[in-house]
Amino acid sequence: MSEDVKVLNSAVATKMKTSELVSYQAGAVVSKTLIARPTGTVTLFAFDRGQGLSEHTAPFDAMVSILDGEAEVIIAGQPYILQAGEIIIMPAGQPHALNAVQKFKMLLTMIKS
């Protein structure tokens, strides 16, 4: 775990560049948890083109914020194309999947209730 992540988890303010916290890797999905609390998590992801997460459900609401590139997010069978600067809410209990149309980075914020 990096020092930045340790600082975030101890609730001390720190300034960081999201683009430098996780790097693309050929043929892979890379993730880094920035905040992990009993009430929710914030995780940064980098997906290489063609990579994705298969359909699954989560018991909590989640927000995906696209930081770079282009992604297809499928929620309850409905596909959405998102680009840098766009967000989507994935409701709790709804099946969802993600695919990298182009390589992309996203910030996933999950709120547990």
VOGU-3710 file (C-alpha; in Angstrom, 3 decimals, decimal comma):
1> msedvkvlns> 0,000/0,000/0,000  1,379/3,420/-0,883  1,932/6,197/1,634  -0,842/8,219/-0,022  -3,364/5,464/0,612  -2,252/5,139/4,229  -2,657/8,897/4,683  -6,158/8,821/3,190  -7,185/5,952/5,419  -6,025/7,862/8,491
11> avatkmktse> -8,315/10,779/7,452  -5,489/13,273/6,956  -5,974/15,565/3,969  -3,560/15,100/1,103  -3,452/16,342/-2,485  -2,937/13,767/-5,242  -3,307/13,406/-9,004  -5,652/10,540/-9,840  -3,851/9,958/-13,147  -0,676/9,093/-11,241
21> lvsyqagavv> -2,229/6,723/-8,687  -2,950/3,859/-11,079  -1,379/2,961/-14,443  -2,632/1,052/-17,435  -1,215/-2,449/-17,862  -1,493/-4,390/-21,121  -4,308/-6,937/-21,057  -5,262/-6,165/-17,463  -7,557/-4,378/-15,057  -5,658/-2,581/-12,294
31> sktliarptg> -7,293/-1,274/-9,126  -6,229/0,681/-6,076  -8,468/1,243/-3,061  -8,119/4,825/-1,867  -10,590/4,760/1,030  -12,014/1,709/2,789  -14,500/2,293/5,566  -17,377/0,281/7,021  -19,703/2,839/5,363  -18,196/2,624/1,882
41> tvtlfafdrg> -15,191/2,529/-0,410  -13,517/4,650/-3,078  -11,512/2,666/-5,625  -9,556/3,806/-8,675  -9,440/1,466/-11,706  -7,496/1,362/-14,991  -8,865/-0,967/-17,721  -6,898/-1,825/-20,835  -8,908/-1,808/-24,080  -11,044/-4,944/-24,353
51> qglsehtapf> -10,948/-5,677/-20,629  -13,969/-5,568/-18,364  -15,874/-6,837/-15,374  -18,477/-9,532/-15,978  -22,072/-9,053/-14,916  -22,595/-9,072/-11,168  -24,685/-7,377/-8,501  -23,771/-5,414/-5,401  -25,935/-4,792/-2,339  -24,986/-1,098/-2,299
61> damvsildge> -25,475/1,940/-4,540  -22,349/2,848/-6,512  -21,236/5,773/-8,646  -18,813/5,357/-11,540  -16,927/8,456/-12,659  -14,974/8,106/-15,915  -11,653/9,947/-15,643  -10,056/8,980/-18,974  -11,038/7,035/-22,090  -14,358/5,408/-22,927
71> aeviiagqpy> -16,366/2,658/-21,230  -19,539/0,711/-21,799  -21,516/0,271/-18,585  -24,436/-2,140/-18,751  -27,055/-1,845/-15,999  -30,007/-4,251/-15,930  -29,391/-5,047/-19,610  -29,284/-1,382/-20,716  -25,921/-0,313/-22,233  -24,524/3,180/-21,640
81> ilqageiiim> -21,402/4,616/-23,295  -19,502/6,933/-20,965  -16,534/9,157/-21,687  -14,141/11,184/-19,544  -16,018/13,604/-17,326  -19,237/11,566/-17,202  -20,742/9,618/-14,307  -23,423/6,982/-13,848  -25,186/5,637/-10,775  -25,483/1,860/-10,454
91> pagqphalna> -28,417/1,110/-8,125  -28,055/-1,539/-5,428  -29,227/-4,984/-6,471  -29,214/-4,243/-10,235  -26,993/-6,490/-12,369  -24,204/-4,530/-14,047  -21,058/-5,063/-16,124  -18,280/-2,846/-17,516  -16,311/-3,097/-20,770  -13,425/-0,990/-22,047
101> vqkfkmlltm> -14,412/0,412/-25,460  -11,054/2,203/-25,242  -8,682/1,955/-22,326  -10,213/3,926/-19,475  -9,791/4,947/-15,867  -12,656/5,251/-13,432  -13,292/6,153/-9,832  -15,816/3,870/-8,141  -17,567/5,222/-5,058  -19,658/2,686/-3,175
111> iks> -21,946/3,778/-0,353  -23,059/1,096/2,073  -26,412/1,549/3,760
//
